[in-house]
Amino acid sequence: MSPLQVMLAEGAPGADEAKRAVEVYRELTAIDMPENAIHVQAQVALSDGDDLRGMLEMLAPELTEEERATVLTGAVMIAVADGDLEAAERPAVNAVAETLGLGPDDLRAVVTALSRRS
């Protein structure tokens, strides 16, 4: 499960979610991604979700704990871009955390930290 799949948990991404995804990508990589590229990637994620999860599974062991937390934070930031963490988004965010080897306490810490930013 990728951060893009989290964005798609409620269906097609809205403008707020796409904008936030661009911001998260920039924060994580220091690279500007055009918003239309997010929509293209969203279509890939919809059609090829297993491969994206597999990529995250392969990447996770190479990441430090801080880097895994950063990826999870990005997924949560995208999920809450349109307001609260919706029920449809929770399983996707949980799957990102699980795939990264992070537990429920880690996820709660990320959600709490992000709610304090607001």
Secondary structure, 3 states (H helix, E strand, C coil): CCHHHHHCCCCCCCHHHHHHHHHHHHHHHCCCCCHHHHHHHHHHHHHCHHHHHHHHHHHHHHCCHHHHHHHHHHHHHHHCCCCCCCCCCHHHHHHHHHHCCCCHHHHHHHHHHHHHHC
